[in-house]
């Protein structure tokens, strides 16, 4: 698997309920940023068997997506997409960097 470049695929889409939203803040360069948490619940097929799936994912949005997220109330159902990255150099836990936010009707 490639380590970097055009062949490296890192795309995530997730629908869920906005569980928690932090305050809008700004990077030292003046870029708006906001962190939030999405809760996902669904039925997925695994090895031909239906399985209930539940998870929570920490997300971060910058610029336009951050300004949009600032206005969304917890409890709202959303579909988000973006890429996964380590939370920081020291914390390798993944965080979803959201580039697109849409309102979803169902999860």
ABEGO torsion letter per residue (X at the ends): XBABEAABBBBBBBBBBBABBBBBBBBAAGBBBBBBBBBBBBBBBBGGBBBBBBBBBBBBBBEAAAAAAAABBBGBBBBBBEBBBBABAABABBBBBBABBBBBABX
